[in-house]
Amino acid sequence: MDQREELKNKHKGGILTEQDGEVKININGNSYLSAPGETILEVSIQNNIF
């Protein structure tokens, strides 16, 4: 498992700390970079079809 996968699994929710650094967040195909200390709900939210 690479570092990106570890971060993805580590942050299902919560607040990033300085040591976490930047985490790329993908929401419905749009990419965002989170800043340290920013609250994130989910690292990756795929296109969900209901």
PDB file of N, CA, C and O in Angstrom:
ATOM      1  N   MET A   1       0.842  -1.187   0.000  1.00  0.00           N
ATOM      2  CA  MET A   1       0.000   0.000   0.000  1.00  0.00           C
ATOM      3  C   MET A   1       0.890   1.255   0.000  1.00  0.00           C
ATOM      4  O   MET A   1       1.784   1.391   0.835  1.00  0.00           O
ATOM      5  N   ASP A   2       0.634   2.153  -0.934  1.00  0.00           N
ATOM      6  CA  ASP A   2       1.469   3.349  -0.988  1.00  0.00           C
ATOM      7  C   ASP A   2       0.945   4.422  -0.037  1.00  0.00           C
ATOM      8  O   ASP A   2      -0.099   4.258   0.595  1.00  0.00           O
ATOM      9  N   GLN A   3       1.685   5.514   0.051  1.00  0.00           N
ATOM     10  CA  GLN A   3       1.350   6.578   1.007  1.00  0.00           C
ATOM     11  C   GLN A   3      -0.022   7.185   0.712  1.00  0.00           C
ATOM     12  O   GLN A   3      -0.758   7.538   1.633  1.00  0.00           O
ATOM     13  N   ARG A   4      -0.362   7.304  -0.570  1.00  0.00           N
ATOM     14  CA  ARG A   4      -1.643   7.886  -0.937  1.00  0.00           C
ATOM     15  C   ARG A   4      -2.801   7.010  -0.439  1.00  0.00           C
ATOM     16  O   ARG A   4      -3.805   7.517   0.060  1.00  0.00           O
ATOM     17  N   GLU A   5      -2.642   5.694  -0.584  1.00  0.00           N
ATOM     18  CA  GLU A   5      -3.675   4.776  -0.100  1.00  0.00           C
ATOM     19  C   GLU A   5      -3.787   4.834   1.423  1.00  0.00           C
ATOM     20  O   GLU A   5      -4.883   4.751   1.978  1.00  0.00           O
ATOM     21  N   GLU A   6      -2.648   4.977   2.087  1.00  0.00           N
ATOM     22  CA  GLU A   6      -2.669   5.067   3.544  1.00  0.00           C
ATOM     23  C   GLU A   6      -3.436   6.290   4.001  1.00  0.00           C
ATOM     24  O   GLU A   6      -4.237   6.214   4.933  1.00  0.00           O
ATOM     25  N   LEU A   7      -3.193   7.431   3.342  1.00  0.00           N
ATOM     26  CA  LEU A   7      -3.902   8.654   3.695  1.00  0.00           C
ATOM     27  C   LEU A   7      -5.386   8.511   3.409  1.00  0.00           C
ATOM     28  O   LEU A   7      -6.232   8.974   4.174  1.00  0.00           O
ATOM     29  N   LYS A   8      -5.686   7.857   2.286  1.00  0.00           N
ATOM     30  CA  LYS A   8      -7.087   7.673   1.902  1.00  0.00           C
ATOM     31  C   LYS A   8      -7.821   6.852   2.962  1.00  0.00           C
ATOM     32  O   LYS A   8      -8.957   7.157   3.325  1.00  0.00           O
ATOM     33  N   ASN A   9      -7.158   5.813   3.448  1.00  0.00           N
ATOM     34  CA  ASN A   9      -7.779   4.964   4.458  1.00  0.00           C
ATOM     35  C   ASN A   9      -7.795   5.629   5.830  1.00  0.00           C
ATOM     36  O   ASN A   9      -8.706   5.408   6.628  1.00  0.00           O
ATOM     37  N   LYS A  10      -6.783   6.440   6.092  1.00  0.00           N
ATOM     38  CA  LYS A  10      -6.653   7.082   7.397  1.00  0.00           C
ATOM     39  C   LYS A  10      -7.727   8.154   7.604  1.00  0.00           C
ATOM     40  O   LYS A  10      -8.262   8.301   8.703  1.00  0.00           O
ATOM     41  N   HIS A  11      -8.031   8.890   6.556  1.00  0.00           N
ATOM     42  CA  HIS A  11      -8.928  10.033   6.691  1.00  0.00           C
ATOM     43  C   HIS A  11     -10.282   9.773   6.074  1.00  0.00           C
ATOM     44  O   HIS A  11     -10.599  10.312   5.013  1.00  0.00           O
ATOM     45  N   LYS A  12     -11.072   8.962   6.721  1.00  0.00           N
ATOM     46  CA  LYS A  12     -12.458   8.797   6.301  1.00  0.00           C
ATOM     47  C   LYS A  12     -13.252  10.000   6.788  1.00  0.00           C
ATOM     48  O   LYS A  12     -14.340  10.280   6.284  1.00  0.00           O
ATOM     49  N   GLY A  13     -12.718  10.695   7.748  1.00  0.00           N
ATOM     50  CA  GLY A  13     -13.321  11.908   8.276  1.00  0.00           C
ATOM     51  C   GLY A  13     -12.403  12.466   9.332  1.00  0.00           C
ATOM     52  O   GLY A  13     -11.530  11.753   9.826  1.00  0.00           O
ATOM     53  N   GLY A  14     -12.572  13.710   9.689  1.00  0.00           N
ATOM     54  CA  GLY A  14     -11.764  14.277  10.749  1.00  0.00           C
ATOM     55  C   GLY A  14     -11.024  15.512  10.295  1.00  0.00           C
ATOM     56  O   GLY A  14     -11.326  16.094   9.253  1.00  0.00           O
ATOM     57  N   ILE A  15     -10.056  15.899  11.089  1.00  0.00           N
ATOM     58  CA  ILE A  15      -9.299  17.122  10.826  1.00  0.00           C
ATOM     59  C   ILE A  15      -7.854  16.750  10.508  1.00  0.00           C
ATOM     60  O   ILE A  15      -7.214  15.987  11.232  1.00  0.00           O
ATOM     61  N   LEU A  16      -7.362  17.309   9.410  1.00  0.00           N
ATOM     62  CA  LEU A  16      -5.975  17.070   9.037  1.00  0.00           C
ATOM     63  C   LEU A  16      -5.051  17.837   9.976  1.00  0.00           C
ATOM     64  O   LEU A  16      -5.397  18.912  10.466  1.00  0.00           O
ATOM     65  N   THR A  17      -3.879  17.276  10.219  1.00  0.00           N
ATOM     66  CA  THR A  17      -2.890  17.971  11.019  1.00  0.00           C
ATOM     67  C   THR A  17      -1.737  18.385  10.112  1.00  0.00           C
ATOM     68  O   THR A  17      -1.674  17.984   8.950  1.00  0.00           O
ATOM     69  N   GLU A  18      -0.828  19.190  10.652  1.00  0.00           N
ATOM     70  CA  GLU A  18       0.314  19.665   9.872  1.00  0.00           C
ATOM     71  C   GLU A  18       1.107  18.506   9.267  1.00  0.00           C
ATOM     72  O   GLU A  18       1.570  18.592   8.130  1.00  0.00           O
ATOM     73  N   GLN A  19       1.262  17.425  10.031  1.00  0.00           N
ATOM     74  CA  GLN A  19       2.087  16.324   9.532  1.00  0.00           C
ATOM     75  C   GLN A  19       1.394  15.532   8.427  1.00  0.00           C
ATOM     76  O   GLN A  19       2.046  14.792   7.691  1.00  0.00           O
ATOM     77  N   ASP A  20       0.080  15.685   8.309  1.00  0.00           N
ATOM     78  CA  ASP A  20      -0.624  14.992   7.238  1.00  0.00           C
ATOM     79  C   ASP A  20      -0.328  15.633   5.879  1.00  0.00           C
ATOM     80  O   ASP A  20      -0.342  14.964   4.846  1.00  0.00           O
ATOM     81  N   GLY A  21      -0.057  16.949   5.901  1.00  0.00           N
ATOM     82  CA  GLY A  21       0.224  17.635   4.648  1.00  0.00           C
ATOM     83  C   GLY A  21      -1.023  17.780   3.802  1.00  0.00           C
ATOM     84  O   GLY A  21      -2.140  17.780   4.320  1.00  0.00           O
ATOM     85  N   GLU A  22      -0.828  17.906   2.478  1.00  0.00           N
ATOM     86  CA  GLU A  22      -1.959  18.091   1.586  1.00  0.00           C
ATOM     87  C   GLU A  22      -2.546  16.753   1.172  1.00  0.00           C
ATOM     88  O   GLU A  22      -1.812  15.804   0.896  1.00  0.00           O
ATOM     89  N   VAL A  23      -3.840  16.681   1.129  1.00  0.00           N
ATOM     90  CA  VAL A  23      -4.521  15.481   0.670  1.00  0.00           C
ATOM     91  C   VAL A  23      -5.425  15.894  -0.475  1.00  0.00           C
ATOM     92  O   VAL A  23      -6.207  16.837  -0.353  1.00  0.00           O
ATOM     93  N   LYS A  24      -5.316  15.190  -1.580  1.00  0.00           N
ATOM     94  CA  LYS A  24      -6.156  15.502  -2.723  1.00  0.00           C
ATOM     95  C   LYS A  24      -7.548  14.913  -2.490  1.00  0.00           C
ATOM     96  O   LYS A  24      -7.697  13.724  -2.207  1.00  0.00           O
ATOM     97  N   ILE A  25      -8.547  15.758  -2.613  1.00  0.00           N
ATOM     98  CA  ILE A  25      -9.922  15.308  -2.397  1.00  0.00           C
ATOM     99  C   ILE A  25     -10.635  15.314  -3.746  1.00  0.00           C
ATOM    100  O   ILE A  25     -10.592  16.304  -4.475  1.00  0.00           O
ATOM    101  N   ASN A  26     -11.285  14.209  -4.068  1.00  0.00           N
ATOM    102  CA  ASN A  26     -12.012  14.116  -5.328  1.00  0.00           C
ATOM    103  C   ASN A  26     -13.496  13.966  -5.024  1.00  0.00           C
ATOM    104  O   ASN A  26     -13.927  12.975  -4.435  1.00  0.00           O
ATOM    105  N   ILE A  27     -14.275  14.973  -5.439  1.00  0.00           N
ATOM    106  CA  ILE A  27     -15.715  14.937  -5.220  1.00  0.00           C
ATOM    107  C   ILE A  27     -16.402  15.021  -6.581  1.00  0.00           C
ATOM    108  O   ILE A  27     -16.341  16.045  -7.261  1.00  0.00           O
ATOM    109  N   ASN A  28     -17.043  13.947  -6.958  1.00  0.00           N
ATOM    110  CA  ASN A  28     -17.746  13.865  -8.238  1.00  0.00           C
ATOM    111  C   ASN A  28     -16.880  14.316  -9.413  1.00  0.00           C
ATOM    112  O   ASN A  28     -17.338  15.055 -10.284  1.00  0.00           O
ATOM    113  N   GLY A  29     -15.639  13.867  -9.426  1.00  0.00           N
ATOM    114  CA  GLY A  29     -14.757  14.164 -10.548  1.00  0.00           C
ATOM    115  C   GLY A  29     -14.023  15.483 -10.432  1.00  0.00           C
ATOM    116  O   GLY A  29     -13.148  15.771 -11.248  1.00  0.00           O
ATOM    117  N   ASN A  30     -14.360  16.299  -9.430  1.00  0.00           N
ATOM    118  CA  ASN A  30     -13.660  17.571  -9.231  1.00  0.00           C
ATOM    119  C   ASN A  30     -12.605  17.391  -8.154  1.00  0.00           C
ATOM    120  O   ASN A  30     -12.880  16.856  -7.080  1.00  0.00           O
ATOM    121  N   SER A  31     -11.397  17.844  -8.453  1.00  0.00           N
ATOM    122  CA  SER A  31     -10.297  17.658  -7.510  1.00  0.00           C
ATOM    123  C   SER A  31     -10.079  18.912  -6.664  1.00  0.00           C
ATOM    124  O   SER A  31     -10.142  20.039  -7.154  1.00  0.00           O
ATOM    125  N   TYR A  32      -9.825  18.679  -5.396  1.00  0.00           N
ATOM    126  CA  TYR A  32      -9.539  19.769  -4.466  1.00  0.00           C
ATOM    127  C   TYR A  32      -8.324  19.388  -3.649  1.00  0.00           C
ATOM    128  O   TYR A  32      -8.076  18.206  -3.413  1.00  0.00           O
ATOM    129  N   LEU A  33      -7.564  20.385  -3.214  1.00  0.00           N
ATOM    130  CA  LEU A  33      -6.477  20.122  -2.279  1.00  0.00           C
ATOM    131  C   LEU A  33      -6.907  20.655  -0.929  1.00  0.00           C
ATOM    132  O   LEU A  33      -7.344  21.800  -0.815  1.00  0.00           O
ATOM    133  N   SER A  34      -6.784  19.832   0.083  1.00  0.00           N
ATOM    134  CA  SER A  34      -7.154  20.266   1.420  1.00  0.00           C
ATOM    135  C   SER A  34      -5.927  20.860   2.102  1.00  0.00           C
ATOM    136  O   SER A  34      -4.794  20.452   1.848  1.00  0.00           O
ATOM    137  N   ALA A  35      -6.175  21.816   2.960  1.00  0.00           N
ATOM    138  CA  ALA A  35      -5.087  22.448   3.696  1.00  0.00           C
ATOM    139  C   ALA A  35      -4.990  21.835   5.086  1.00  0.00           C
ATOM    140  O   ALA A  35      -5.996  21.362   5.615  1.00  0.00           O
ATOM    141  N   PRO A  36      -3.798  21.830   5.693  1.00  0.00           N
ATOM    142  CA  PRO A  36      -3.673  21.322   7.056  1.00  0.00           C
ATOM    143  C   PRO A  36      -4.638  22.042   7.978  1.00  0.00           C
ATOM    144  O   PRO A  36      -4.752  23.267   7.924  1.00  0.00           O
ATOM    145  N   GLY A  37      -5.334  21.295   8.825  1.00  0.00           N
ATOM    146  CA  GLY A  37      -6.284  21.883   9.755  1.00  0.00           C
ATOM    147  C   GLY A  37      -7.692  21.984   9.189  1.00  0.00           C
ATOM    148  O   GLY A  37      -8.640  22.273   9.919  1.00  0.00           O
ATOM    149  N   GLU A  38      -7.831  21.744   7.884  1.00  0.00           N
ATOM    150  CA  GLU A  38      -9.147  21.815   7.271  1.00  0.00           C
ATOM    151  C   GLU A  38      -9.943  20.558   7.600  1.00  0.00           C
ATOM    152  O   GLU A  38      -9.398  19.454   7.593  1.00  0.00           O
ATOM    153  N   THR A  39     -11.197  20.721   7.882  1.00  0.00           N
ATOM    154  CA  THR A  39     -12.055  19.570   8.177  1.00  0.00           C
ATOM    155  C   THR A  39     -12.517  18.939   6.869  1.00  0.00           C
ATOM    156  O   THR A  39     -13.003  19.631   5.975  1.00  0.00           O
ATOM    157  N   ILE A  40     -12.361  17.619   6.765  1.00  0.00           N
ATOM    158  CA  ILE A  40     -12.814  16.924   5.569  1.00  0.00           C
ATOM    159  C   ILE A  40     -13.801  15.844   5.962  1.00  0.00           C
ATOM    160  O   ILE A  40     -13.668  15.217   7.013  1.00  0.00           O
ATOM    161  N   LEU A  41     -14.783  15.633   5.118  1.00  0.00           N
ATOM    162  CA  LEU A  41     -15.776  14.598   5.398  1.00  0.00           C
ATOM    163  C   LEU A  41     -15.346  13.268   4.807  1.00  0.00           C
ATOM    164  O   LEU A  41     -15.501  12.219   5.433  1.00  0.00           O
ATOM    165  N   GLU A  42     -14.810  13.318   3.609  1.00  0.00           N
ATOM    166  CA  GLU A  42     -14.426  12.086   2.918  1.00  0.00           C
ATOM    167  C   GLU A  42     -13.324  12.433   1.926  1.00  0.00           C
ATOM    168  O   GLU A  42     -13.405  13.451   1.237  1.00  0.00           O
ATOM    169  N   VAL A  43     -12.316  11.609   1.852  1.00  0.00           N
ATOM    170  CA  VAL A  43     -11.215  11.889   0.946  1.00  0.00           C
ATOM    171  C   VAL A  43     -11.656  11.720  -0.498  1.00  0.00           C
ATOM    172  O   VAL A  43     -11.311  12.535  -1.353  1.00  0.00           O
ATOM    173  N   SER A  44     -12.403  10.688  -0.769  1.00  0.00           N
ATOM    174  CA  SER A  44     -12.853  10.453  -2.137  1.00  0.00           C
ATOM    175  C   SER A  44     -14.332  10.100  -2.151  1.00  0.00           C
ATOM    176  O   SER A  44     -14.755   9.124  -1.532  1.00  0.00           O
ATOM    177  N   ILE A  45     -15.106  10.899  -2.858  1.00  0.00           N
ATOM    178  CA  ILE A  45     -16.525  10.617  -3.031  1.00  0.00           C
ATOM    179  C   ILE A  45     -16.754  10.381  -4.521  1.00  0.00           C
ATOM    180  O   ILE A  45     -16.618  11.302  -5.327  1.00  0.00           O
ATOM    181  N   GLN A  46     -17.091   9.183  -4.875  1.00  0.00           N
ATOM    182  CA  GLN A  46     -17.253   8.840  -6.280  1.00  0.00           C
ATOM    183  C   GLN A  46     -18.629   9.262  -6.780  1.00  0.00           C
ATOM    184  O   GLN A  46     -19.500   9.654  -6.003  1.00  0.00           O
ATOM    185  N   ASN A  47     -18.803   9.173  -8.095  1.00  0.00           N
ATOM    186  CA  ASN A  47     -20.112   9.461  -8.668  1.00  0.00           C
ATOM    187  C   ASN A  47     -21.068   8.352  -8.263  1.00  0.00           C
ATOM    188  O   ASN A  47     -21.016   7.242  -8.794  1.00  0.00           O
ATOM    189  N   ASN A  48     -21.933   8.666  -7.325  1.00  0.00           N
ATOM    190  CA  ASN A  48     -22.883   7.681  -6.838  1.00  0.00           C
ATOM    191  C   ASN A  48     -24.184   7.778  -7.625  1.00  0.00           C
ATOM    192  O   ASN A  48     -24.713   8.869  -7.835  1.00  0.00           O
ATOM    193  N   ILE A  49     -24.689   6.637  -8.055  1.00  0.00           N
ATOM    194  CA  ILE A  49     -25.937   6.605  -8.817  1.00  0.00           C
ATOM    195  C   ILE A  49     -27.008   5.977  -7.945  1.00  0.00           C
ATOM    196  O   ILE A  49     -26.842   4.871  -7.431  1.00  0.00           O
ATOM    197  N   PHE A  50     -28.092   6.687  -7.788  1.00  0.00           N
ATOM    198  CA  PHE A  50     -29.173   6.192  -6.930  1.00  0.00           C
ATOM    199  C   PHE A  50     -30.394   5.893  -7.778  1.00  0.00           C
ATOM    200  O   PHE A  50     -31.421   5.464  -7.252  1.00  0.00           O
TER     201      PHE A  50
END
